[in-house]
Amino acid sequence: MKHVKSVLMLFVVVMLFASCNTKKSDKDLAIYQCPMKCEGDKTYNEKGSCPVCKMDLMPIEVNDSKELDEDGISDESIFNLTSKWNTEEGEIIQLEELKGKTLVMVMIYTTCKAACPRLVADMRNIETKIPKNNIENLRFVLVSIDPETDTPTRLKEFAKENLMDGEQWVFLQGTENGVREFANVLAVKYKQISPMDFSHSNIISVFNAKGELMHQQEGLGVDNKETVKAIIDLTNK
């Protein structure tokens, strides 16, 4: 009898030990990748060597989810920017006040005679391809890179001149520092080349309702099929 009990106790101990070893924590679950990325972004669940260059696979960090703050904003959101902006209606806002809407954003200046009119035309063309039911979940935002000239009054005039004074259109005038910071987020480069002229990137950016960049369209008069699709997909949610 004692022998049977001893065997049973040993069996239980072995099973508990095995169970503890199989329940690894998330920290123990590593992902490995070739340091030279011979196979692109391919990863492995176990240590080993690259089948191409034979170097040892290295553990990499994998973020399964974005860190959210108490307001549900990820560290990749433009709503983290604290700069203040004047709208064409004379209101003072922060970008976070646009939260909850899909945002289609572009940087222009109203005295531009070359690229900006085409960017504006591109924005209006995109709008015409969005179903009316989706428009209420959408804002087209035009940010001036010439805050000295583009006052709220001037932006309001520009909106009316270009038939862009509906609720879905928002024009923003910021400080020089605020505009520069925002341009860096969008990867838009601009430079003043004369008292009235700027050279600048021609990029239309699409952000989801949480302020995270989802799509960019670069160039003038380009095929906007993918941009329209991205907007419709986001505003259908």
BATI-180234 format. One line per 2 residues: number of its first residue (from 1); for each residue z, y, x of N, C-alpha, C, O, CB. Coordinates in steps of 0.02 Angstrom, whole numbers, plus 50000, padded with zeros to 5 digits. Glycine has a CB too. Layout:
# residues N
NUM> Z Y X Z Y X Z Y X Z Y X Z Y X  ...
//
This chain:
# residues 237
1> 50000 49939 50042 50000 50000 50000 50000 50063 50043 49963 50111 50032 50061 50001 49953  50044 50060 50095 50047 50118 50140 49980 50128 50175 49959 50184 50187 50103 50109 50192
3> 49948 50072 50190 49882 50076 50224 49831 50110 50179 49790 50150 50201 49858 50006 50244  49833 50092 50114 49786 50122 50066 49798 50197 50060 49750 50237 50059 49793 50089 49997
5> 49862 50217 50057 49879 50288 50051 49855 50326 50112 49830 50382 50107 49954 50297 50043  49863 50296 50170 49841 50329 50232 49766 50340 50233 49742 50393 50253 49862 50287 50293
7> 49730 50289 50209 49656 50295 50205 49636 50350 50157 49590 50389 50171 49625 50229 50184  49669 50354 50099 49653 50405 50049 49667 50475 50076 49628 50521 50066 49693 50393 49985
9> 49724 50482 50111 49741 50548 50140 49690 50569 50192 49670 50627 50194 49812 50545 50172  49668 50522 50233 49618 50537 50284 49552 50558 50251 49519 50604 50274 49606 50476 50330
11> 49534 50523 50196 49472 50539 50160 49474 50610 50132 49425 50647 50136 49461 50489 50103  49531 50629 50103 49539 50696 50074 49533 50750 50128 49500 50801 50118 49607 50702 50038
13> 49566 50738 50185 49564 50787 50240 49493 50797 50264 49471 50853 50276 49609 50765 50298  49457 50740 50272 49387 50744 50296 49344 50783 50247 49303 50824 50268 49358 50674 50306
15> 49352 50771 50182 49312 50805 50131 49327 50880 50129 49281 50921 50121 49326 50775 50063  49391 50898 50136 49409 50969 50137 49379 51004 50197 49355 51060 50192 49485 50978 50137
17> 49381 50970 50254 49353 50999 50315 49278 51010 50308 49251 51061 50328 49368 50954 50375  49244 50960 50279 49172 50965 50270 49155 51021 50222 49107 51059 50232 49143 50899 50243
19> 49196 51028 50168 49184 51081 50119 49192 51149 50150 49152 51194 50136 49232 51073 50060  49242 51157 50192 49254 51222 50225 49196 51241 50269 49177 51299 50274 49318 51222 50266
21> 49167 51190 50302 49112 51205 50348 49047 51221 50312 49005 51257 50340 49101 51146 50393  49039 51196 50250 48976 51209 50215 48978 51275 50179 48925 51302 50162 48962 51154 50165
23> 49037 51303 50165 49043 51367 50130 49046 51424 50179 49099 51455 50190 49104 51368 50084  48990 51438 50210 48988 51492 50259 48987 51559 50223 48960 51566 50168 48927 51485 50305
25> 49016 51608 50255 49015 51676 50227 48946 51706 50238 48907 51680 50278 49070 51721 50258  48933 51761 50203 48868 51795 50212 48858 51817 50283 48802 51820 50307 48864 51855 50165
27> 48913 51833 50318 48908 51856 50387 48882 51801 50433 48852 51815 50485 48974 51882 50411  48896 51737 50413 48875 51681 50454 48802 51664 50444 48772 51628 50485 48918 51621 50440
29> 48772 51688 50390 48702 51673 50375 48658 51724 50410 48651 51780 50386 48689 51674 50299  48629 51704 50467 48589 51751 50507 48514 51738 50497 48494 51683 50481 48607 51746 50581
31> 48475 51790 50506 48403 51786 50504 48377 51800 50574 48400 51848 50607 48372 51836 50451  48330 51760 50598 48306 51767 50666 48231 51786 50667 48193 51769 50621 48317 51702 50706
33> 48213 51823 50720 48144 51847 50725 48125 51853 50798 48168 51867 50840 48135 51914 50688  48062 51844 50814 48039 51853 50882 48046 51927 50902 48024 51970 50864 47965 51830 50889
35> 48077 51942 50960 48086 52012 50981 48020 52048 50993 48017 52109 50991 48128 52015 51043  47967 52009 51006 47901 52038 51018 47860 52042 50953 47805 52070 50952 47863 51998 51071
37> 47888 52014 50899 47853 52012 50834 47783 51984 50840 47735 52011 50813 47851 52082 50804  47778 51927 50876 47713 51894 50884 47681 51874 50818 47620 51873 50810 47720 51833 50928
39> 47725 51858 50769 47701 51836 50704 47714 51889 50651 47724 51874 50592 47734 51771 50684  47713 51952 50672 47726 52007 50625 47798 52008 50603 47843 52006 50645 47680 52001 50565
41> 47810 52010 50537 47878 52014 50510 47906 51945 50491 47957 51941 50456 47878 52059 50450  47874 51892 50514 47898 51825 50497 47968 51813 50525 47982 51833 50581 47849 51771 50523
43> 48011 51782 50486 48080 51768 50507 48096 51694 50500 48061 51656 50467 48129 51811 50466  48152 51675 50532 48175 51606 50530 48249 51604 50512 48286 51652 50526 48163 51570 50598
45> 48271 51550 50480 48341 51543 50461 48385 51513 50515 48446 51514 50510 48346 51501 50399  48353 51487 50567 48392 51454 50621 48369 51480 50689 48314 51506 50697 48384 51378 50617
47> 48413 51472 50738 48396 51490 50806 48339 51447 50831 48326 51393 50805 48457 51484 50853  48304 51473 50882 48248 51434 50910 48208 51479 50955 48233 51530 50979 48204 51404 50855
49> 48147 51461 50967 48103 51502 51009 48038 51517 50971 48018 51479 50927 48088 51466 51075  48007 51572 50990 47945 51592 50959 47890 51542 50976 47881 51525 51034 47924 51664 50981
51> 47854 51517 50927 47801 51468 50940 47742 51498 50978 47699 51462 51004 47776 51438 50875  47739 51566 50982 47683 51599 51016 47700 51616 51088 47667 51593 51134 47663 51663 50978
53> 47754 51657 51097 47771 51679 51164 47828 51639 51196 47844 51648 51255 47790 51752 51163  47860 51595 51157 47913 51551 51180 47979 51586 51195 48026 51555 51221 47891 51514 51240
55> 47984 51652 51180 48047 51687 51190 48097 51666 51137 48079 51645 51082 48036 51764 51187  48162 51672 51154 48215 51655 51106 48212 51701 51046 48204 51762 51053 48284 51658 51139
57> 48219 51672 50986 48223 51713 50926 48288 51752 50926 48340 51725 50948 48217 51669 50861  48287 51814 50902 48346 51856 50903 48369 51869 50831 48328 51875 50786 48331 51923 50938
59> 48435 51873 50820 48460 51888 50753 48444 51960 50734 48447 52005 50776 48536 51876 50749  48426 51971 50671 48411 52038 50647 48454 52052 50586 48477 52006 50552 48336 52046 50630
61> 48464 52116 50572 48502 52137 50513 48456 52139 50454 48400 52164 50458 48536 52206 50524  48479 52113 50399 48440 52113 50337 48481 52146 50283 48535 52123 50266 48418 52042 50315
63> 48455 52201 50255 48489 52236 50200 48459 52212 50134 48403 52230 50117 48483 52313 50207  48498 52173 50097 48473 52148 50033 48473 52201 49980 48435 52197 49932 48515 52089 50010
65> 48515 52252 49987 48517 52306 49937 48533 52371 49971 48564 52373 50024 48569 52290 49883  48512 52425 49940 48525 52491 49967 48595 52512 49949 48621 52498 49895 48473 52541 49941
67> 48627 52548 49996 48694 52572 49982 48690 52629 49931 48650 52675 49938 48728 52596 50047  48732 52624 49881 48734 52675 49829 48799 52713 49832 48851 52685 49846 48724 52643 49759
69> 48795 52779 49818 48856 52818 49815 48884 52813 49745 48858 52776 49703 48844 52892 49836  48937 52850 49732 48971 52845 49667 48927 52868 49609 48941 52852 49552 49035 52885 49667
71> 48874 52907 49624 48828 52930 49572 48767 52885 49565 48721 52901 49528 48806 53001 49586  48767 52828 49601 48711 52783 49597 48650 52805 49636 48594 52784 49621 48692 52773 49526
73> 48660 52848 49687 48605 52874 49728 48605 52838 49795 48657 52836 49829 48611 52951 49738  48549 52810 49815 48545 52775 49879 48538 52824 49936 48524 52883 49926 48487 52725 49879
75> 48548 52799 49996 48543 52843 50055 48471 52863 50069 48459 52903 50114 48573 52808 50115  48423 52835 50033 48353 52852 50042 48328 52903 49990 48269 52920 49989 48310 52790 50038
77> 48372 52927 49948 48353 52970 49893 48349 53044 49914 48391 53067 49953 48401 52963 49835  48299 53079 49888 48295 53151 49902 48350 53189 49866 48362 53248 49881 48226 53178 49880
79> 48384 53156 49820 48439 53190 49784 48500 53199 49828 48549 53231 49808 48458 53150 49722  48498 53172 49889 48552 53185 49936 48546 53254 49967 48594 53280 49995 48551 53132 49991
81> 48487 53285 49962 48477 53352 49989 48516 53402 49946 48512 53401 49885 48402 53371 49991  48554 53445 49979 48597 53492 49942 48568 53562 49937 48600 53607 49911 48664 53495 49975
83> 48507 53571 49961 48476 53638 49959 48466 53660 49886 48458 53619 49841 48408 53637 49995  48467 53726 49877 48457 53754 49810 48388 53785 49804 48360 53810 49853 48511 53808 49794
85> 48361 53782 49743 48292 53803 49731 48288 53848 49670 48325 53839 49621 48245 53743 49723  48242 53895 49672 48227 53937 49614 48166 53909 49579 48116 53894 49611 48215 54012 49635
87> 48169 53902 49514 48112 53878 49476 48070 53937 49453 48090 53994 49459 48134 53834 49416  48011 53922 49426 47967 53975 49400 47998 54008 49338 47975 54061 49317 47898 53947 49383
89> 48049 53976 49310 48083 54004 49251 48143 54046 49271 48179 54072 49229 48105 53948 49204  48154 54053 49337 48210 54094 49361 48276 54057 49364 48328 54088 49374 48217 54154 49318
91> 48275 53991 49355 48337 53952 49358 48350 53930 49430 48303 53923 49470 48333 53890 49311  48413 53919 49447 48431 53893 49513 48453 53821 49504 48499 53806 49466 48488 53937 49545
93> 48420 53776 49539 48436 53705 49532 48441 53671 49600 48422 53698 49651 48381 53670 49489  48469 53610 49599 48465 53564 49656 48419 53507 49635 48410 53494 49575 48536 53538 49677
95> 48390 53474 49683 48343 53421 49667 48374 53366 49623 48339 53335 49583 48316 53390 49731  48438 53356 49631 48472 53303 49592 48466 53315 49517 48473 53268 49478 48545 53299 49612
97> 48455 53378 49497 48448 53393 49426 48383 53365 49397 48374 53365 49336 48452 53468 49414  48339 53342 49440 48277 53310 49418 48285 53234 49412 48237 53198 49396 48219 53327 49465
99> 48345 53210 49425 48359 53138 49422 48344 53111 49352 48358 53144 49302 48433 53125 49441  48317 53051 49351 48302 53020 49287 48228 53024 49268 48206 52992 49220 48343 53051 49233
101> 48190 53064 49305 48119 53071 49292 48080 53046 49353 48102 53054 49410 48100 53145 49277  48022 53016 49341 47976 53001 49396 47948 53068 49420 47928 53109 49379 47919 52952 49374
103> 47946 53079 49486 47925 53143 49513 47861 53136 49553 47856 53093 49597 47981 53173 49557  47812 53178 49537 47750 53182 49576 47752 53249 49611 47748 53301 49578 47685 53173 49531
105> 47759 53249 49677 47774 53311 49713 47720 53328 49765 47692 53283 49798 47842 53305 49747  47707 53392 49772 47659 53416 49821 47683 53483 49847 47717 53520 49811 47587 53421 49790
107> 47665 53499 49909 47684 53563 49939 47621 53606 49947 47571 53584 49976 47719 53553 50008  47624 53667 49920 47567 53713 49921 47592 53784 49933 47652 53794 49942 47527 53709 49854
109> 47545 53832 49934 47564 53903 49928 47511 53938 49887 47451 53921 49892 47572 53937 49999  47531 53985 49847 47487 54011 49795 47430 54055 49820 47381 54064 49785 47528 54050 49746
111> 47436 54083 49881 47382 54126 49906 47330 54086 49945 47283 54115 49971 47411 54180 49951  47338 54021 49949 47291 53978 49984 47223 53978 49949 47220 53975 49888 47319 53905 49989
113> 47170 53982 49988 47103 53985 49960 47063 53922 49976 47006 53915 49953 47067 54045 49985  47091 53876 50014 47053 53818 50036 47081 53753 50007 47058 53730 49955 47051 53815 50111
115> 47130 53724 50041 47155 53658 50022 47196 53658 49958 47189 53613 49916 47197 53630 50078  47240 53708 49949 47286 53707 49893 47253 53705 49824 47275 53667 49781 47331 53766 49896
117> 47200 53744 49812 47166 53738 49747 47142 53666 49734 47143 53644 49676 47107 53786 49744  47122 53631 49785 47099 53562 49776 47159 53516 49764 47153 53468 49725 47060 53539 49838
119> 47216 53530 49797 47276 53490 49784 47299 53500 49712 47320 53453 49678 47332 53510 49832  47296 53562 49689 47315 53577 49620 47268 53541 49572 47290 53513 49522 47312 53654 49607
121> 47203 53541 49587 47155 53505 49546 47169 53430 49545 47162 53397 49494 47083 53518 49571  47190 53404 49603 47207 53333 49607 47268 53317 49563 47269 53266 49529 47222 53313 49680
123> 47317 53362 49563 47377 53352 49522 47358 53353 49448 47381 53311 49409 47430 53406 49537  47316 53399 49428 47295 53404 49359 47253 53343 49339 47258 53319 49282 47256 53468 49346
125> 47212 53319 49385 47171 53260 49372 47215 53199 49362 47201 53158 49318 47122 53248 49429  47267 53193 49401 47314 53137 49393 47347 53141 49325 47354 53091 49290 47368 53138 49450
127> 47368 53202 49305 47401 53210 49240 47357 53186 49183 47382 53155 49136 47419 53284 49230  47292 53199 49186 47247 53181 49132 47241 53105 49123 47221 53081 49071 47178 53210 49143
129> 47260 53067 49176 47253 52995 49173 47318 52959 49154 47321 52898 49151 47230 52969 49240  47370 52999 49140 47434 52970 49121 47439 52970 49045 47430 53022 49014 47493 53009 49153
131> 47455 52913 49014 47462 52911 48940 47514 52961 48917 47564 52974 48951 47482 52840 48917  47502 52990 48859 47547 53042 48833 47619 53017 48825 47666 53055 48836 47522 53067 48766
133> 47627 52954 48807 47694 52927 48798 47733 52924 48863 47795 52921 48863 47690 52858 48768  47697 52925 48920 47731 52921 48985 47749 52989 49013 47792 52995 49057 47686 52884 49035
135> 47716 53041 48987 47726 53108 49014 47798 53131 49008 47822 53167 49052 47680 53157 48979  47833 53112 48955 47901 53136 48945 47949 53109 48998 48003 53137 49008 47926 53117 48876
137> 47929 53055 49032 47971 53027 49086 47948 53050 49155 47965 53019 49205 47970 52951 49082  47909 53103 49156 47874 53124 49217 47880 53199 49229 47880 53238 49182 47801 53104 49214
139> 47885 53218 49292 47883 53288 49311 47835 53297 49371 47840 53261 49420 47954 53315 49329  47790 53345 49365 47746 53364 49420 47778 53424 49454 47785 53477 49424 47673 53379 49396
141> 47796 53415 49517 47835 53467 49552 47794 53496 49609 47771 53459 49653 47902 53439 49579  47785 53562 49609 47748 53596 49661 47796 53640 49700 47827 53685 49672 47688 53638 49632
143> 47803 53626 49764 47851 53661 49807 47813 53708 49853 47766 53687 49888 47894 53611 49848  47832 53772 49854 47798 53821 49895 47820 53817 49968 47880 53812 49982 47810 53890 49868
145> 47772 53820 50014 47788 53824 50085 47789 53897 50108 47798 53910 50168 47737 53783 50126  47780 53943 50061 47783 54015 50077 47833 54049 50030 47814 54087 49986 47712 54048 50069
147> 47897 54035 50040 47948 54061 49993 47953 54137 49992 47977 54166 49943 48014 54033 50011  47930 54169 50045 47933 54243 50046 47885 54273 49996 47902 54321 49961 47917 54270 50117
149> 47826 54245 49991 47775 54271 49944 47782 54241 49875 47775 54276 49825 47705 54256 49971  47797 54176 49873 47798 54141 49809 47867 54146 49775 47906 54099 49775 47780 54067 49820
151> 47878 54204 49747 47939 54215 49709 47935 54179 49642 47880 54158 49623 47951 54292 49698  47989 54171 49606 47986 54140 49539 47935 54174 49494 47900 54141 49455 48054 54142 49507
153> 47931 54240 49497 47883 54277 49456 47812 54258 49473 47770 54246 49429 47893 54353 49464  47798 54255 49539 47731 54238 49561 47714 54165 49542 47658 54150 49521 47724 54248 49638
155> 47763 54121 49548 47752 54051 49530 47738 54043 49456 47697 54002 49436 47812 54009 49550  47772 54082 49415 47761 54081 49343 47690 54103 49326 47656 54073 49284 47812 54125 49306
157> 47668 54156 49359 47599 54181 49349 47549 54128 49370 47499 54116 49335 47588 54246 49389  47561 54096 49426 47516 54044 49452 47513 53985 49403 47459 53957 49391 47540 54020 49521
159> 47570 53966 49375 47572 53911 49327 47529 53927 49266 47491 53884 49243 47645 53897 49306  47534 53988 49241 47495 54007 49182 47420 54011 49199 47378 53989 49160 47519 54075 49155
161> 47405 54038 49258 47335 54044 49279 47301 53976 49283 47241 53969 49270 47330 54079 49345  47339 53926 49302 47311 53859 49312 47327 53810 49255 47319 53750 49262 47337 53831 49377
163> 47350 53839 49198 47366 53798 49139 47415 53742 49156 47407 53684 49135 47301 53768 49110  47466 53761 49195 47517 53712 49216 47587 53738 49198 47634 53732 49237 47512 53699 49293
165> 47592 53765 49138 47657 53794 49118 47692 53752 49064 47737 53776 49030 47646 53865 49092  47669 53689 49057 47703 53644 49010 47769 53619 49039 47783 53630 49098 47658 53585 48993
167> 47808 53586 48999 47874 53562 49020 47870 53512 49077 47918 53506 49116 47911 53530 48961  47814 53477 49083 47808 53426 49135 47795 53456 49204 47796 53421 49254 47753 53378 49118
169> 47781 53522 49207 47766 53555 49270 47826 53595 49294 47857 53632 49256 47705 53600 49264  47843 53587 49358 47899 53624 49388 47876 53654 49454 47847 53619 49496 47962 53577 49398
171> 47889 53718 49464 47873 53752 49526 47938 53773 49560 47983 53799 49527 47827 53813 49514  47942 53763 49626 48004 53777 49662 47993 53823 49722 47947 53815 49761 48035 53712 49685
173> 48038 53872 49726 48042 53917 49784 48110 53906 49817 48162 53911 49784 48032 53992 49764  48110 53890 49881 48173 53878 49916 48182 53926 49974 48145 53974 49981 48177 53807 49941
175> 48231 53913 50016 48240 53951 50078 48194 53920 50131 48169 53865 50122 48315 53950 50101  48185 53955 50186 48142 53928 50240 48171 53863 50266 48134 53815 50279 48135 53979 50297
177> 48237 53860 50274 48269 53799 50299 48263 53742 50249 48250 53685 50267 48342 53811 50315  48273 53759 50185 48268 53708 50133 48198 53679 50128 48190 53619 50119 48289 53738 50067
179> 48148 53722 50133 48078 53700 50129 48062 53656 50189 48028 53605 50182 48030 53761 50126  48085 53676 50248 48071 53637 50309 48104 53569 50304 48073 53518 50323 48096 53675 50371
181> 48165 53566 50280 48200 53503 50272 48164 53457 50224 48156 53397 50236 48273 53515 50248  48141 53486 50168 48106 53446 50117 48040 53421 50144 48021 53364 50131 48095 53488 50054
183> 48004 53463 50182 47940 53443 50211 47949 53384 50259 47907 53339 50262 47908 53502 50248  48003 53385 50296 48017 53329 50342 48026 53264 50305 48004 53211 50328 48079 53344 50385
185> 48059 53267 50247 48070 53207 50207 48003 53178 50182 47994 53118 50181 48116 53222 50146  47957 53222 50164 47892 53201 50138 47841 53188 50193 47784 53167 50180 47865 53253 50091
187> 47861 53200 50257 47815 53194 50314 47757 53243 50308 47701 53229 50331 47789 53122 50319  47771 53301 50277 47721 53353 50271 47730 53403 50329 47785 53428 50341 47726 53390 50202
189> 47677 53415 50365 47679 53463 50420 47644 53527 50399 47591 53526 50368 47646 53433 50484  47675 53584 50415 47643 53648 50400 47661 53700 50453 47713 53696 50485 47664 53672 50330
191> 47616 53748 50460 47626 53799 50511 47591 53863 50489 47534 53862 50467 47599 53776 50580  47626 53918 50495 47597 53983 50477 47549 54004 50533 47570 54009 50591 47652 54037 50465
193> 47486 54018 50516 47436 54035 50566 47415 54109 50561 47379 54134 50605 47376 53990 50559  47436 54142 50507 47424 54214 50499 47474 54238 50447 47507 54197 50415 47349 54229 50478
195> 47480 54304 50437 47528 54328 50387 47520 54298 50317 47568 54295 50279 47523 54403 50382  47459 54276 50300 47447 54251 50233 47422 54179 50230 47410 54153 50176 47398 54295 50199
197> 47415 54148 50288 47385 54081 50289 47429 54030 50326 47463 54046 50374 47317 54084 50321  47426 53968 50300 47462 53912 50330 47413 53853 50339 47368 53843 50298 47522 53891 50286
199> 47424 53816 50392 47391 53750 50397 47443 53700 50375 47502 53707 50391 47364 53735 50471  47422 53648 50339 47472 53602 50312 47441 53535 50294 47380 53529 50286 47506 53631 50251
201> 47484 53484 50289 47462 53417 50268 47445 53419 50193 47471 53459 50155 47516 53364 50282  47401 53374 50174 47381 53369 50103 47405 53302 50076 47368 53253 50075 47303 53377 50095
203> 47467 53301 50054 47499 53239 50032 47530 53248 49963 47567 53296 49951 47552 53217 50083  47515 53202 49918 47548 53198 49853 47595 53138 49854 47574 53082 49868 47496 53193 49794
205> 47658 53150 49838 47709 53097 49843 47737 53080 49774 47745 53123 49731 47767 53120 49889  47750 53016 49764 47778 52992 49701 47848 52963 49714 47856 52918 49756 47731 52938 49668
207> 47897 52989 49677 47966 52965 49683 47988 52933 49618 47968 52955 49564 48014 53024 49702  48029 52882 49623 48056 52852 49561 48112 52894 49532 48128 52946 49560 48081 52780 49575
209> 48141 52872 49478 48192 52912 49443 48255 52921 49483 48297 52963 49466 48208 52880 49377  48264 52881 49536 48322 52887 49580 48308 52929 49642 48350 52935 49686 48347 52818 49601
211> 48247 52957 49644 48230 53001 49700 48207 52965 49763 48209 52993 49817 48288 53044 49717  48186 52901 49756 48164 52863 49813 48088 52863 49817 48053 52853 49767 48190 52790 49810
213> 48061 52876 49877 47989 52880 49886 47957 52812 49875 47976 52762 49905 47972 52906 49957  47908 52811 49829 47875 52748 49811 47801 52745 49831 47774 52690 49842 47881 52737 49737
215> 47769 52803 49836 47697 52802 49849 47676 52871 49875 47704 52922 49856 47656 52783 49785  47625 52871 49919 47597 52935 49942 47521 52931 49943 47492 52879 49959 47623 52954 50012
217> 47490 52987 49925 47417 52993 49925 47400 53050 49974 47425 53106 49966 47388 53008 49853  47359 53035 50023 47343 53086 50073 47269 53102 50071 47227 53058 50065 47363 53062 50143
219> 47253 53167 50076 47184 53189 50075 47169 53231 50014 47212 53241 49971 47138 53129 50077  47108 53256 50011 47087 53299 49956 47032 53265 49916 46984 53240 49945 47064 53368 49982
221> 47039 53264 49851 46987 53235 49809 46978 53160 49819 46924 53133 49807 46923 53269 49821  47031 53126 49842 47025 53054 49855 47033 53014 49791 47054 53041 49739 47079 53032 49907
223> 47016 52950 49793 47023 52906 49736 47098 52900 49720 47137 52876 49762 46992 52836 49750  47118 52921 49660 47189 52922 49643 47210 52861 49601 47262 52862 49568 47207 52986 49606
225> 47169 52810 49602 47182 52750 49561 47251 52720 49575 47288 52705 49528 47129 52698 49574  47269 52712 49639 47334 52682 49657 47391 52728 49638 47445 52705 49618 47336 52666 49732
227> 47381 52793 49646 47432 52842 49629 47447 52840 49554 47505 52838 49533 47411 52913 49650  47394 52840 49514 47402 52837 49441 47438 52773 49421 47482 52774 49378 47333 52842 49406
229> 47419 52717 49451 47450 52653 49435 47525 52655 49451 47566 52631 49412 47416 52596 49474  47542 52683 49510 47613 52687 49529 47653 52729 49479 47709 52710 49461 47620 52718 49600
231> 47623 52784 49457 47657 52828 49409 47667 52793 49342 47721 52796 49312 47618 52893 49400  47615 52760 49318 47620 52725 49253 47672 52670 49256 47711 52661 49210 47551 52697 49233
233> 47671 52632 49311 47719 52578 49319 47791 52605 49317 47835 52575 49286 47707 52540 49385  47803 52661 49351 47870 52689 49354 47892 52720 49287 47950 52715 49268 47873 52741 49409
235> 47845 52752 49253 47863 52786 49190 47865 52737 49131 47886 52756 49076 47814 52842 49175  47842 52676 49141 47848 52625 49089 47917 52593 49086 47934 52560 49037 47796 52571 49100
237> 47956 52603 49139 48022 52571 49143 48074 52607 49101 48132 52587 49099 48045 52567 49216
//
